[in-house]
Amino acid sequence: MPDISLTTVVVLCVAALAAGWIDAVVGGGGLLLLPALLLGLPGSTPAAHALGTNKAVAIVGTTGAAVTYVRKTPVDVPTAVRIGLAALAGSMGGAFFAAGMSTEVLKPVIMVVLLGVGAFVIFRPAFGTAPSAEPASPKRILAAIGLAGLGIGFYDGLIGPGTGTFLVLALTAVLHLDLVSASATAKIVNCCTNAGALAMFAWQGAVLWQLAALMAVFNLAGGMFGAHTALKKGSGFVRVVLLTTVFALVAKMAYEQWLA
């Protein structure tokens, strides 16, 4: 455990609380939590320790949000687990290729995709406001396993930021879910990918367990509160948070690409 001031610990706990709420509503909590850890930990701390601690914190909040969703709203858990296992395999593949690939080349492409997604959601107000009246067909479930599982899982291992948001969008579009149900399903998928990543970081000894345990309490509270908020406010509220997260992600990636 590195030497961290009490003020820094408090700030990190507040960041964990806010990240848990954001992640539970629409995904993307890592956009806040990981930078907070990178800035808060001493400069001599290896970046891998920030990544590993981030996963140890995030998996607690994600699990709490997933349990809250499953208890309060209908979720096809078997389908979510199948997508999650595919995402786990995809993220391992992405991490394998990440070492030899420049992510800076891919970031502009991802920004264009995100802007297109934002425009689509803006000009299609009905997107994700109501679920399909019919259950998802086997073809759509298979497509979700391929796109939301293997595809976005691969992206998570290769680059990472905004994975939860991409999952919500993909699940809404492919399975014809409303945004609340898509957020619930995405949490289960995230539990699978976080577990795999955490196991790898723990094996490498790259987790600050004491700090993670403290931050996880706040992340869990934020995650459960975020899930309750999404369930209470409905798809319209999630849509607003989704758009805010998408454009915040674009701004962050643009800053890192051209200004940092």
LOMIPA-539849 format. One line per 2 residues: number of its first residue (from 1); their letters; for each residue x, y, z negated of N, C-alpha, C. Coordinates in pm, 1 decimal, padded with zeros to 6 digits. Layout:
// residues N
NUM = A = X Y Z X Y Z X Y Z; ... $
//
This chain:
// residues 260
1 = MP = 00085.0 -00118.6 00000.0 00000.0 00000.0 00000.0 00089.1 00124.4 00000.0; 00082.2 00208.4 00105.4 00164.2 00329.1 00109.0 00117.4 00431.3 00006.9 $
3 = DI = 00202.2 00528.3 -00020.1 00169.7 00633.4 -00116.1 00076.9 00735.3 -00050.0; -00048.5 00736.6 -00092.7 -00149.3 00824.9 -00033.8 -00209.9 00909.8 -00144.5 $
5 = SL = -00226.3 01039.2 -00119.0 -00282.0 01128.7 -00219.9 -00429.9 01098.9 -00241.4; -00479.0 01139.0 -00359.1 -00619.8 01118.1 -00392.0 -00710.0 01192.2 -00293.4 $
7 = TT = -00668.6 01311.7 -00252.8 -00748.0 01390.1 -00156.6 -00763.2 01314.3 -00025.3; -00652.8 01255.0 00019.7 -00657.0 01178.9 00145.4 -00748.5 01058.0 00132.5 $
9 = VV = -00742.5 00990.7 00018.6 -00828.8 00874.2 -00003.4 -00975.6 00915.1 00001.0; -01009.3 01028.6 -00061.1 -01147.4 01077.5 -00060.4 -01191.7 01107.7 00082.1 $
11 = VL = -01106.6 01174.8 00159.0 -01139.7 01207.5 00298.2 -01161.3 01080.4 00380.0; -01076.5 00981.4 00359.1 -01090.3 00855.2 00432.2 -01219.6 00783.3 00395.1 $
13 = CV = -01258.6 00791.2 00269.7 -01383.4 00727.0 00226.5 -01504.8 00797.9 00288.0; -01499.8 00930.8 00294.6 -01608.3 01006.0 00358.8 -01615.3 00971.4 00507.5 $
15 = AA = -01498.3 00960.6 00571.7 -01494.0 00922.4 00713.4 -01552.2 00782.6 00732.9; -01523.1 00691.4 00639.7 -01577.3 00555.7 00648.2 -01728.6 00556.5 00634.4 $
17 = LA = -01780.7 00639.8 00545.4 -01925.6 00651.9 00527.0 -01992.4 00700.9 00655.8; -01937.8 00809.1 00713.4 -01995.3 00865.1 00835.9 -01981.5 00768.5 00953.3 $
19 = AG = -01867.3 00702.5 00962.0 -01845.4 00607.2 01071.6 -01942.4 00489.8 01062.4; -01969.9 00444.6 00941.0 -02065.3 00335.5 00923.2 -02203.6 00373.4 00971.8 $
21 = WI = -02245.0 00497.4 00942.6 -02376.5 00545.3 00986.5 -02382.7 00552.3 01138.6; -02282.2 00614.3 01199.9 -02279.7 00629.0 01345.8 -02279.5 00491.8 01412.9 $
23 = DA = -02195.7 00402.6 01362.1 -02182.1 00270.8 01423.9 -02311.7 00191.2 01415.2; -02383.7 00205.0 01304.2 -02508.5 00131.0 01287.3 -02617.9 00182.4 01379.6 $
25 = VV = -02619.2 00312.6 01403.5 -02724.9 00371.3 01486.5 -02704.0 00338.5 01633.6; -02582.2 00361.1 01682.8 -02562.7 00346.2 01826.7 -02423.1 00298.4 01864.9 $
27 = GG = -02337.7 00266.0 01768.7 -02201.8 00224.9 01799.6 -02110.1 00345.8 01813.6; -01980.6 00321.1 01810.7 -01884.9 00429.2 01828.6 -01828.3 00483.6 01699.8 $
29 = GG = -01852.1 00415.7 01586.4 -01798.2 00463.5 01459.5 -01646.3 00465.1 01456.9; -01585.1 00378.5 01536.6 -01439.5 00374.9 01542.5 -01378.5 00502.5 01596.6 $
31 = LL = -01457.2 00580.4 01670.6 -01408.4 00708.7 01722.0 -01374.5 00804.1 01607.5; -01437.2 00784.6 01493.4 -01411.6 00867.2 01375.9 -01317.2 00797.7 01278.6 $
33 = LL = -01339.2 00668.6 01255.1 -01266.1 00597.2 01151.1 -01119.5 00575.9 01186.5; -01091.0 00529.6 01308.0 -00952.8 00500.2 01345.2 -00865.4 00625.6 01349.1 $
35 = PA = -00910.2 00736.1 01412.8 -00828.5 00858.1 01407.6 -00805.5 00907.6 01264.4; -00907.3 00892.7 01178.1 -00891.7 00934.5 01038.6 -00780.4 00855.3 00970.9 $
37 = LL = -00774.6 00725.1 00996.8 -00668.8 00642.3 00939.0 -00532.3 00678.4 00996.7; -00526.7 00700.3 01126.8 -00399.3 00734.5 01190.5 -00344.3 00866.4 01136.9 $
39 = LG = -00434.9 00960.1 01107.8 -00392.3 01089.9 01055.7 -00366.0 01084.2 00904.7; -00443.0 01004.0 00832.7 -00433.9 01002.1 00687.3 -00318.8 00920.8 00632.6 $
41 = LP = -00281.6 00813.6 00701.2 -00172.0 00730.3 00652.4 -00038.1 00799.0 00676.9; 00060.3 00774.8 00590.8 00192.3 00835.2 00611.4 00249.7 00802.0 00748.3 $
43 = GS = 00329.3 00893.8 00801.1 00384.0 00876.5 00935.2 00468.5 00752.5 00952.3; 00524.4 00702.2 00842.0 00608.2 00582.9 00849.9 00527.5 00453.7 00858.1 $
45 = TP = 00394.4 00463.7 00838.7 00309.7 00344.5 00842.5 00293.6 00298.1 00986.9; 00320.8 00171.0 01018.1 00303.4 00122.6 01155.3 00158.9 00138.3 01202.0 $
47 = AA = 00141.2 00169.9 01330.5 00006.8 00188.7 01385.5 -00077.7 00063.0 01370.2; -00014.1 -00053.3 01374.9 -00088.2 -00179.0 01361.9 -00160.3 -00187.1 01228.2 $
49 = HA = -00103.3 -00125.6 01123.9 -00168.1 -00127.7 00992.8 -00295.8 -00043.1 00992.6; -00294.2 00066.0 01069.0 -00416.1 00146.3 01082.1 -00522.6 00067.5 01157.7 $
51 = LG = -00481.1 -00002.8 01263.0 -00575.3 -00082.9 01341.9 -00632.1 -00197.3 01258.0; -00546.5 -00266.2 01185.5 -00591.7 -00378.1 01103.9 -00682.1 -00333.9 00990.2 $
53 = TN = -00647.3 -00223.4 00924.4 -00729.7 -00170.9 00815.6 -00864.3 -00123.8 00869.4; -00862.1 -00064.1 00987.4 -00986.4 -00020.5 01052.2 -01080.7 -00138.3 01072.7 $
55 = KA = -01029.2 -00249.9 01119.8 -01112.6 -00368.2 01142.3 -01165.3 -00425.7 01010.8; -01081.0 -00424.3 00906.8 -01123.7 -00476.9 00777.3 -01236.0 -00393.5 00718.1 $
57 = VA = -01231.9 -00262.5 00740.9 -01338.2 -00173.7 00693.9 -01463.3 -00190.6 00779.1; -01443.8 -00187.0 00911.2 -01557.1 -00185.8 01003.7 -01640.6 -00312.5 00997.3 $
59 = IV = -01576.9 -00427.1 00974.3 -01653.0 -00552.2 00975.8 -01752.4 -00557.0 00860.6; -01720.6 -00490.8 00749.5 -01812.7 -00489.6 00634.9 -01936.3 -00407.2 00667.6 $
61 = GT = -01914.8 -00285.3 00720.4 -02028.4 -00200.8 00756.2 -02112.3 -00260.4 00867.4; -02045.0 -00320.5 00965.7 -02116.5 -00382.5 01077.3 -02202.3 -00499.3 01029.3 $
63 = TG = -02146.7 -00579.6 00939.9 -02222.8 -00693.3 00886.2 -02343.2 -00645.4 00806.1; -02323.3 -00543.3 00723.6 -02434.0 -00488.0 00646.5 -02544.0 -00433.7 00735.5 $
65 = AA = -02504.5 -00363.4 00842.7 -02602.8 -00310.5 00937.0 -02675.6 -00423.4 01008.6; -02600.0 -00527.9 01047.8 -02661.4 -00641.1 01117.3 -02764.9 -00710.1 01029.3 $
67 = VT = -02730.9 -00732.1 00903.5 -02824.5 -00796.8 00810.7 -02949.5 -00710.9 00792.6; -02930.2 -00579.6 00779.8 -03043.9 -00488.7 00763.6 -03135.5 -00494.4 00884.9 $
69 = YV = -03077.4 -00492.1 01004.4 -03156.1 -00498.5 01127.3 -03233.9 -00630.0 01136.3; -03164.4 -00740.5 01110.1 -03227.8 -00871.9 01124.1 -03345.3 -00886.7 01027.0 $
71 = RK = -03333.0 -00828.2 00908.9 -03440.4 -00837.2 00809.5 -03560.1 -00749.9 00844.6; -03536.1 -00643.0 00923.0 -03641.1 -00543.3 00944.0 -03700.9 -00542.8 01084.6 $
73 = TP = -03630.2 -00599.7 01181.9 -03680.4 -00593.6 01319.3 -03651.1 -00725.1 01390.5; -03736.0 -00767.6 01485.6 -03711.8 -00893.7 01556.4 -03581.9 -00889.2 01637.3 $
75 = VD = -03494.3 -00984.7 01614.6 -03367.6 -00994.6 01687.1 -03348.4 -01139.0 01729.6; -03311.3 -01159.3 01855.3 -03283.2 -01293.9 01905.5 -03141.0 -01330.1 01862.2 $
77 = VP = -03127.7 -01382.4 01741.1 -02996.3 -01409.2 01684.4 -02916.2 -01510.6 01766.1; -02975.0 -01623.8 01810.2 -02896.4 -01719.3 01889.7 -02836.7 -01656.9 02015.7 $
79 = TA = -02915.9 -01574.5 02085.6 -02863.3 -01507.1 02205.1 -02752.2 -01410.1 02167.4; -02772.1 -01334.7 02057.9 -02670.5 -01239.2 02014.2 -02540.0 -01309.7 01979.5 $
81 = VR = -02549.1 -01425.3 01915.0 -02428.8 -01500.4 01879.1 -02357.8 -01552.4 02003.2; -02434.0 -01600.0 02101.5 -02372.4 -01646.8 02226.2 -02298.0 -01533.0 02296.0 $
83 = IG = -02360.5 -01416.4 02300.4 -02293.1 -01300.0 02359.8 -02170.0 -01264.4 02278.1; -02182.2 -01273.5 02144.3 -02070.8 -01240.8 02057.5 -01952.1 -01333.7 02075.8 $
85 = LA = -01977.1 -01463.1 02093.0 -01867.9 -01557.4 02115.2 -01798.4 -01530.2 02248.9; -01878.2 -01493.2 02350.7 -01819.3 -01456.8 02479.4 -01736.2 -01329.7 02465.6 $
87 = AL = -01785.6 -01232.8 02384.6 -01711.7 -01108.9 02362.7 -01580.6 -01134.6 02289.6; -01583.1 -01231.0 02198.4 -01461.1 -01268.0 02127.2 -01356.5 -01320.3 02225.3 $
89 = AG = -01399.7 -01407.9 02316.8 -01308.0 -01460.1 02418.0 -01260.1 -01348.7 02510.3; -01353.1 -01259.9 02549.0 -01316.2 -01148.6 02636.4 -01216.6 -01055.2 02572.1 $
91 = SM = -01234.9 -01025.3 02443.4 -01143.6 -00933.0 02375.4 -01004.0 -00993.2 02361.2; -00997.0 -01124.2 02343.3 -00866.2 -01189.5 02336.3 -00795.2 -01178.3 02471.2 $
93 = GG = -00873.0 -01194.5 02580.6 -00813.8 -01179.0 02712.8 -00768.4 -01036.5 02738.1; -00850.8 -00939.7 02695.9 -00812.7 -00799.8 02713.3 -00687.4 -00765.8 02635.8 $
95 = AF = -00677.4 -00815.8 02511.6 -00559.2 -00789.4 02430.8 -00434.2 -00851.8 02493.4; -00452.2 -00966.7 02559.1 -00339.1 -01032.9 02624.2 -00283.1 -00947.1 02737.0 $
97 = FA = -00372.5 -00885.9 02816.3 -00328.8 -00804.6 02929.4 -00290.1 -00662.3 02888.9; -00333.1 -00619.4 02770.0 -00309.8 -00480.3 02729.8 -00162.0 -00446.7 02721.6 $
99 = AG = -00079.5 -00544.6 02682.4 00063.1 -00517.1 02663.8 00132.0 -00476.9 02793.0; 00083.2 -00528.5 02906.0 00150.2 -00499.4 03031.9 00074.8 -00405.2 03122.4 $
101 = MS = -00026.3 -00335.6 03071.2 -00107.4 -00248.6 03155.1 -00117.2 -00109.2 03094.4; -00106.3 -00007.7 03178.2 -00119.8 00130.0 03131.5 -00268.0 00165.6 03123.1 $
103 = TE = -00314.9 00189.2 03001.4 -00455.1 00226.3 02984.6 -00482.1 00368.3 03031.8; -00373.9 00448.5 03048.6 -00392.9 00586.0 03095.2 -00452.1 00587.8 03236.0 $
105 = VL = -00423.9 00484.4 03314.6 -00478.2 00476.6 03450.5 -00628.4 00450.5 03446.0; -00671.9 00376.1 03347.3 -00812.7 00338.1 03340.0 -00900.6 00444.3 03275.5 $
107 = KP = -00843.3 00529.9 03192.0 -00923.9 00626.0 03117.0 -01006.5 00719.1 03206.4; -00949.6 00775.7 03315.7 -01033.7 00860.5 03401.6 -01152.3 00785.7 03461.2 $
109 = VI = -01132.0 00658.6 03496.7 -01241.5 00577.9 03551.3 -01350.6 00560.1 03446.2; -01309.1 00532.5 03323.8 -01405.4 00512.9 03215.4 -01481.6 00641.3 03188.0 $
111 = MV = -01413.8 00756.6 03195.0 -01481.4 00884.6 03172.7 -01588.8 00909.0 03278.1; -01558.5 00875.4 03403.5 -01657.4 00891.0 03509.7 -01777.6 00800.7 03484.7 $
113 = VL = -01749.9 00676.5 03443.2 -01858.5 00583.0 03414.0 -01945.3 00636.5 03300.1; -01881.6 00688.1 03195.2 -01955.9 00741.3 03081.4 -02041.5 00860.9 03121.0 $
115 = LG = -01986.3 00950.4 03204.0 -02064.7 01065.2 03249.8 -02183.8 01019.3 03332.3; -02163.0 00915.9 03413.9 -02274.2 00860.5 03490.4 -02379.8 00800.9 03400.6 $
117 = VG = -02334.3 00731.9 03294.4 -02428.0 00674.6 03198.4 -02507.3 00784.1 03128.5; -02437.8 00891.1 03087.6 -02505.3 01002.2 03021.3 -02610.7 01065.2 03109.6 $
119 = AF = -02574.6 01086.1 03237.4 -02670.7 01144.6 03331.2 -02790.3 01052.6 03351.8; -02763.5 00922.4 03359.3 -02872.3 00825.0 03377.0 -02970.7 00831.9 03260.6 $
121 = VI = -02917.6 00833.8 03137.2 -03003.8 00837.2 03019.2 -03082.7 00967.4 03013.7; -03019.5 01079.4 03054.4 -03087.6 01208.8 03052.7 -03203.0 01211.8 03152.8 $
123 = FR = -03177.0 01162.4 03273.7 -03277.4 01171.9 03379.9 -03374.0 01053.2 03382.4; -03352.9 00958.1 03291.9 -03447.2 00846.7 03276.7 -03495.3 00845.0 03132.0 $
125 = PA = -03585.5 00936.5 03095.9 -03629.5 00948.4 02956.6 -03690.8 00820.1 02900.3; -03744.1 00734.9 02987.0 -03808.5 00612.9 02939.2 -03708.6 00501.3 02909.7 $
127 = FG = -03579.8 00522.9 02944.0 -03479.5 00418.0 02926.1 -03466.1 00381.8 02778.5; -03494.8 00255.8 02747.0 -03477.0 00206.7 02611.3 -03581.8 00250.7 02511.7 $
129 = TA = -03693.1 00308.4 02559.7 -03795.2 00353.7 02465.1 -03891.0 00242.0 02425.9; -03900.0 00139.1 02510.5 -03990.6 00027.9 02479.5 -03933.3 -00100.5 02537.1 $
131 = PS = -03944.9 -00211.1 02464.9 -03892.4 -00337.2 02515.3 -03980.8 -00393.9 02626.1; -03922.0 -00487.8 02701.6 -03998.9 -00555.8 02804.0 -04106.7 -00642.1 02739.6 $
133 = AE = -04220.3 -00652.6 02807.2 -04330.5 -00733.0 02753.1 -04301.2 -00882.5 02763.1; -04207.2 -00919.3 02851.3 -04174.3 -01059.3 02871.8 -04039.3 -01091.6 02807.4 $
135 = PA = -04021.9 -01214.3 02756.7 -03891.6 -01252.4 02700.1 -03784.8 -01256.7 02809.6; -03661.7 -01238.4 02770.1 -03551.5 -01237.7 02866.0 -03539.4 -01374.1 02933.2 $
137 = SP = -03523.6 -01372.9 03063.3 -03509.1 -01496.9 03138.5 -03368.2 -01552.7 03119.0; -03347.9 -01682.2 03146.2 -03213.1 -01740.4 03134.4 -03110.3 -01666.7 03220.2 $
139 = KR = -03152.7 -01618.6 03339.5 -03058.8 -01545.4 03425.5 -03014.4 -01415.4 03359.7; -03108.6 -01343.7 03296.4 -03072.7 -01217.9 03230.7 -02984.6 -01243.6 03108.8 $
141 = IL = -03010.9 -01351.0 03035.8 -02926.5 -01385.0 02921.2 -02785.4 -01418.6 02967.7; -02774.8 -01493.5 03076.9 -02643.7 -01527.5 03132.1 -02570.5 -01401.7 03177.5 $
143 = AA = -02645.4 -01309.0 03239.2 -02584.9 -01182.9 03282.4 -02535.9 -01102.1 03162.6; -02612.7 -01103.2 03053.2 -02572.2 -01031.4 02932.4 -02446.1 -01092.4 02872.2 $
145 = IG = -02436.5 -01226.4 02875.6 -02317.2 -01293.9 02825.0 -02195.5 -01253.1 02908.1; -02215.3 -01243.2 03040.7 -02104.5 -01204.7 03127.4 -02064.8 -01059.1 03112.7 $
147 = LA = -02165.3 -00969.1 03114.3 -02135.3 -00825.5 03110.2 -02105.5 -00776.7 02968.7; -02202.3 -00795.2 02877.8 -02185.5 -00744.7 02741.7 -02086.0 -00828.7 02662.5 $
149 = GL = -02077.4 -00957.9 02696.0 -01986.1 -01045.5 02625.0 -01845.2 -01041.0 02681.1; -01825.5 -01108.3 02792.5 -01691.3 -01116.4 02850.6 -01639.9 -00980.8 02898.0 $
151 = GI = -01724.3 -00905.5 02970.3 -01680.0 -00778.6 03028.6 -01645.5 -00674.2 02924.5; -01739.6 -00641.6 02837.8 -01715.6 -00537.6 02737.4 -01620.5 -00589.5 02629.3 $
153 = GF = -01623.8 -00719.8 02602.5 -01525.6 -00777.4 02511.1 -01384.2 -00759.4 02564.8; -01367.1 -00779.4 02695.4 -01236.5 -00758.5 02758.2 -01193.9 -00613.0 02743.7 $
155 = YD = -01287.5 -00521.3 02767.0 -01258.8 -00378.3 02750.5 -01217.5 -00347.0 02606.6; -01284.7 -00410.0 02511.0 -01253.7 -00385.6 02370.4 -01109.8 -00425.6 02339.3 $
157 = GL = -01066.4 -00539.8 02391.5 -00929.2 -00582.3 02369.1 -00828.4 -00498.7 02444.9; -00867.5 -00447.2 02562.2 -00775.3 -00371.6 02646.7 -00759.7 -00228.0 02600.0 $
159 = IG = -00873.7 -00160.1 02568.3 -00870.2 -00018.3 02531.9 -00942.1 00005.4 02399.8; -01075.0 -00020.7 02394.9 -01146.3 -00017.7 02268.2 -01247.4 00090.4 02243.0 $
161 = PG = -01212.4 00221.0 02255.6 -01306.2 00325.1 02212.1 -01441.4 00317.3 02281.4; -01548.6 00326.6 02203.0 -01682.7 00328.7 02260.0 -01741.7 00193.6 02290.1 $
163 = TG = -01676.8 00085.4 02243.1 -01726.8 -00049.0 02272.2 -01870.6 -00067.7 02225.3; -01900.9 -00021.8 02104.8 -02036.5 -00036.7 02052.4 -02139.5 00033.8 02137.0 $
165 = TF = -02103.0 00153.2 02185.4 -02193.9 00228.7 02271.2 -02217.2 00156.3 02402.8; -02109.9 00103.1 02462.7 -02124.8 00026.2 02586.4 -02213.3 -00096.0 02564.7 $
167 = LV = -02198.2 -00160.7 02449.9 -02280.5 -00278.1 02420.4 -02428.4 -00241.5 02415.4; -02460.2 -00131.8 02346.8 -02600.3 -00088.9 02337.3 -02657.5 -00061.8 02475.7 $
169 = LA = -02583.2 00008.2 02558.8 -02630.1 00040.8 02694.0 -02648.4 -00085.0 02777.9; -02550.8 -00176.0 02771.9 -02558.5 -00298.2 02853.2 -02674.2 -00387.1 02809.4 $
171 = LT = -02691.1 -00402.5 02680.2 -02798.5 -00487.2 02629.8 -02935.6 -00428.5 02661.4; -02946.6 -00296.3 02655.9 -03073.0 -00231.5 02691.6 -03105.0 -00252.5 02838.1 $
173 = AV = -03004.1 -00236.0 02923.9 -03026.5 -00245.6 03067.7 -03049.5 -00389.8 03113.6; -02970.7 -00483.4 03063.1 -02975.6 -00620.6 03113.7 -03089.4 -00700.8 03051.3 $
175 = LH = -03104.7 -00689.0 02919.4 -03207.8 -00768.0 02851.5 -03340.0 -00693.9 02838.7; -03343.6 -00567.8 02885.9 -03465.4 -00485.4 02879.7 -03513.4 -00467.5 02736.0 $
177 = LD = -03418.2 -00443.2 02645.5 -03451.4 -00418.5 02505.9 -03476.9 -00269.3 02484.3; -03547.4 -00235.5 02377.1 -03550.2 -00095.3 02337.4 -03418.5 -00065.6 02266.3 $
179 = LV = -03387.8 00062.8 02248.4 -03257.4 00100.1 02195.7 -03234.8 00051.1 02052.6; -03339.8 00043.5 01973.6 -03324.9 -00005.1 01836.4 -03287.8 -00153.8 01836.7 $
181 = SA = -03358.6 -00233.8 01915.7 -03327.4 -00377.1 01924.4 -03188.8 -00400.1 01983.9; -03150.8 -00315.7 02082.1 -03017.8 -00327.5 02140.8 -02910.0 -00295.8 02037.8 $
183 = SA = -02932.9 -00194.2 01953.9 -02837.9 -00161.6 01847.5 -02825.2 -00277.7 01749.6; -02937.9 -00340.4 01717.5 -02936.6 -00454.6 01625.6 -02856.4 -00570.5 01684.4 $
185 = TA = -02880.9 -00601.0 01810.9 -02809.3 -00709.9 01876.7 -02660.7 -00678.9 01887.2; -02629.4 -00552.4 01918.1 -02489.3 -00511.4 01930.6 -02413.9 -00529.4 01800.0 $
187 = KI = -02480.7 -00511.1 01686.7 -02413.2 -00529.1 01558.1 -02368.4 -00674.1 01539.5; -02452.6 -00768.8 01580.3 -02415.8 -00910.2 01567.0 -02297.1 -00942.3 01657.2 $
189 = VN = -02299.8 -00888.4 01779.2 -02187.7 -00907.7 01871.6 -02060.5 -00847.7 01812.7; -02072.5 -00727.9 01754.9 -01956.9 -00662.3 01695.0 -01899.3 -00740.9 01578.3 $
191 = CC = -01987.0 -00806.7 01502.2 -01939.0 -00890.2 01391.7 -01844.8 -00998.7 01444.0; -01880.1 -01059.3 01556.6 -01798.0 -01165.8 01614.9 -01662.3 -01113.2 01659.8 $
193 = TN = -01661.7 -01000.5 01732.2 -01535.1 -00946.2 01782.9 -01448.4 -00892.8 01668.7; -01510.4 -00827.6 01571.1 -01433.5 -00776.4 01457.9 -01369.0 -00888.8 01377.9 $
195 = AG = -01441.7 -00999.1 01362.7 -01388.2 -01112.3 01287.4 -01263.7 -01168.7 01354.7; -01269.1 -01183.0 01486.0 -01153.3 -01234.6 01557.9 -01033.3 -01142.1 01547.9 $
197 = AL = -01058.3 -01011.5 01566.0 -00949.1 -00914.5 01558.5 -00891.0 -00908.0 01417.0; -00978.0 -00910.2 01316.3 -00931.4 -00903.3 01178.3 -00846.4 -01024.7 01143.4 $
199 = AM = -00886.9 -01141.2 01190.4 -00809.1 -01262.4 01164.1 -00667.8 -01249.9 01220.8; -00656.5 -01192.9 01340.4 -00525.3 -01175.4 01402.7 -00440.6 -01075.8 01324.5 $
201 = FA = -00500.5 -00959.9 01286.7 -00426.1 -00859.1 01211.7 -00385.8 -00912.7 01073.5; -00475.3 -00987.1 01009.6 -00444.0 -01043.1 00877.8 -00329.2 -01142.9 00887.8 $
203 = WQ = -00329.7 -01223.8 00991.6 -00222.1 -01320.5 01014.3 -00087.9 -01250.2 01032.6; -00092.0 -01130.3 01094.3 00029.2 -01051.9 01116.0 00067.6 -00968.0 00994.4 $
205 = GA = -00015.1 -00970.1 00889.6 00013.4 -00892.3 00770.3 -00005.7 -00743.3 00790.2; -00096.6 -00705.4 00880.8 -00114.3 -00564.9 00917.6 -00244.6 -00506.4 00863.7 $
207 = VL = -00282.8 -00545.5 00741.8 -00404.1 -00491.8 00679.1 -00369.6 -00438.3 00541.0; -00405.0 -00313.4 00514.0 -00387.2 -00254.6 00381.5 -00512.5 -00287.2 00300.0 $
209 = WQ = -00510.4 -00401.1 00232.6 -00631.8 -00456.4 00174.3 -00691.1 -00369.0 00064.3; -00609.5 -00307.8 -00019.7 -00662.7 -00225.4 -00128.8 -00738.3 -00104.5 -00075.0 $
211 = LA = -00677.0 -00034.4 00020.1 -00742.1 00081.4 00081.2 -00866.3 00037.1 00158.2; -00854.9 -00074.1 00230.8 -00967.5 -00124.7 00310.0 -01085.9 -00159.8 00221.7 $
213 = AL = -01058.6 -00220.7 00105.0 -01166.9 -00260.9 00015.8 -01244.7 -00138.9 -00034.5; -01172.8 -00031.5 -00068.7 -01238.4 00090.3 -00117.1 -01319.6 00155.7 -00005.9 $
215 = MA = -01258.6 00170.9 00110.7 -01327.9 00233.4 00223.2 -01446.1 00149.1 00270.2; -01434.2 00016.6 00257.1 -01540.3 -00072.6 00304.0 -01669.9 -00051.9 00227.0 $
217 = VF = -01658.0 -00016.7 00098.4 -01778.1 00008.9 00018.2 -01857.0 00125.2 00079.2; -01786.3 00230.8 00118.4 -01851.1 00348.0 00177.4 -01901.0 00316.7 00318.9 $
219 = NL = -01823.7 00238.5 00393.5 -01865.8 00201.0 00527.8 -01990.6 00114.4 00524.2; -01998.6 00025.6 00425.1 -02116.3 -00058.9 00408.4 -02239.4 00026.5 00378.4 $
221 = AG = -02223.6 00123.4 00287.9 -02335.2 00212.5 00254.8 -02379.6 00290.6 00377.9; -02282.9 00342.5 00453.8 -02316.4 00415.9 00575.0 -02383.6 00328.7 00679.0 $
223 = GM = -02335.3 00204.4 00693.6 -02393.2 00113.0 00791.2 -02536.6 00076.1 00759.0; -02563.0 00047.0 00632.3 -02698.6 00009.4 00593.4 -02794.0 00129.1 00603.2 $
225 = FG = -02744.2 00246.5 00564.6 -02827.1 00366.6 00575.2 -02853.9 00400.8 00721.4; -02752.0 00383.2 00806.5 -02769.4 00409.8 00949.2 -02872.1 00317.1 01012.1 $
227 = AH = -02867.7 00189.3 00974.3 -02966.0 00093.5 01026.4 -03106.7 00131.4 00982.3; -03122.4 00169.0 00855.5 -03253.5 00212.6 00805.9 -03300.9 00337.3 00881.2 $
229 = TA = -03207.9 00429.2 00907.9 -03242.9 00552.1 00979.7 -03292.5 00521.5 01120.1; -03219.8 00434.6 01191.0 -03258.6 00398.7 01327.4 -03395.0 00330.1 01329.6 $
231 = LK = -03417.0 00240.9 01233.3 -03544.8 00170.3 01227.5 -03659.8 00266.4 01196.5; -03633.5 00364.1 01111.3 -03737.8 00458.8 01070.9 -03765.1 00561.5 01180.2 $
233 = KG = -03658.9 00612.5 01242.3 -03674.1 00720.1 01341.2 -03713.1 00668.5 01479.3; -03673.7 00546.0 01512.4 -03712.9 00487.4 01640.3 -03617.5 00516.2 01754.9 $
235 = SG = -03656.5 00470.1 01873.5 -03569.8 00475.4 01991.1 -03539.3 00617.7 02036.9; -03633.2 00709.2 02018.0 -03609.0 00848.0 02058.7 -03492.5 00907.9 01984.5 $
237 = FV = -03484.2 00882.6 01855.1 -03372.9 00931.4 01773.7 -03242.8 00865.5 01817.3; -03245.4 00734.4 01838.8 -03125.6 00662.8 01881.6 -03076.1 00717.2 02015.4 $
239 = RV = -03169.8 00753.4 02103.3 -03133.7 00808.7 02234.3 -03052.8 00937.8 02218.9; -03093.7 01024.5 02126.6 -03022.3 01150.3 02103.9 -02881.5 01123.4 02051.6 $
241 = VL = -02870.8 01032.3 01953.6 -02740.1 00997.8 01898.4 -02653.1 00932.1 02004.9; -02714.0 00849.8 02089.9 -02642.2 00783.9 02197.7 -02579.4 00885.8 02291.7 $
243 = LT = -02658.4 00982.9 02335.5 -02606.8 01085.8 02426.7 -02495.5 01167.0 02359.7; -02514.1 01200.6 02233.4 -02411.5 01275.4 02160.7 -02281.8 01196.5 02154.5 $
245 = TV = -02292.2 01066.7 02127.1 -02174.0 00981.4 02118.0 -02105.4 00966.7 02252.5; -02183.4 00948.6 02358.8 -02126.3 00933.7 02493.2 -02044.2 01056.2 02530.6 $
247 = FA = -02100.2 01174.6 02512.8 -02029.2 01295.7 02553.3 -01913.5 01327.7 02458.9; -01925.0 01288.3 02331.5 -01812.7 01304.9 02239.5 -01696.7 01214.1 02280.8 $
249 = LV = -01730.4 01092.6 02324.9 -01628.0 00998.9 02370.2 -01558.1 01052.4 02495.6; -01634.9 01107.9 02589.4 -01576.4 01166.0 02710.1 -01481.8 01280.0 02673.2 $
251 = AK = -01525.4 01367.8 02582.2 -01443.0 01481.3 02541.0 -01313.6 01434.0 02475.2; -01324.5 01331.6 02390.3 -01206.0 01279.4 02321.8 -01107.7 01219.5 02421.4 $
253 = MA = -01157.5 01139.8 02515.1 -01069.0 01076.3 02612.4 -01007.9 01178.9 02706.5; -01084.9 01282.2 02743.4 -01031.5 01387.9 02829.3 -00921.0 01464.5 02759.0 $
255 = YE = -00940.7 01490.9 02630.7 -00837.6 01561.3 02552.7 -00707.9 01479.3 02548.2; -00723.1 01349.2 02519.2 -00605.8 01263.1 02511.3 -00535.9 01248.9 02646.1 $
257 = QW = -00614.8 01252.4 02754.7 -00558.5 01232.0 02887.7 -00484.1 01354.2 02938.6; -00537.2 01473.1 02915.3 -00481.9 01592.1 02981.3 -00431.5 01701.8 02887.8 $
259 = LA = -00470.8 01700.6 02760.1 -00434.2 01811.6 02672.8 -00342.2 01771.8 02558.0; -00352.8 01650.2 02513.4 -00271.9 01609.2 02396.0 -00122.7 01603.2 02431.1 $
//
